[in-house]
């Protein structure tokens, strides 16, 4: 590599100065800034609140009598 290649700097003066000074680039909302504007983030979906259950005894099946099967007699052992 020749010395001329090592001495050549890119033509981006602002970038070179920023690299030398270690300063961050200007924010996107300043005029003349080449920084891209941030992409909008998707909003979080809000969870829906569930409806409270009805008070006990509201429905007819809750007051209906409970029907159980009759027990069978056990078979005799032989």
C-alpha angles and dihedrals in degrees: 000000000000126000092245092063091052093051096050114103126190115261092246099110095174091051091048092050091047090051091050095047095037092225122153118246118266116268120269096251095062112097113251093027116134094199112118119245113252117260115249112257118232113254119246115250112244116232115243117237114240122236116255114251118255117264117268115274096032096114127064095230090062092063096041115111116259112248116208129184119254115251117248121229113254115255117252117258115239 
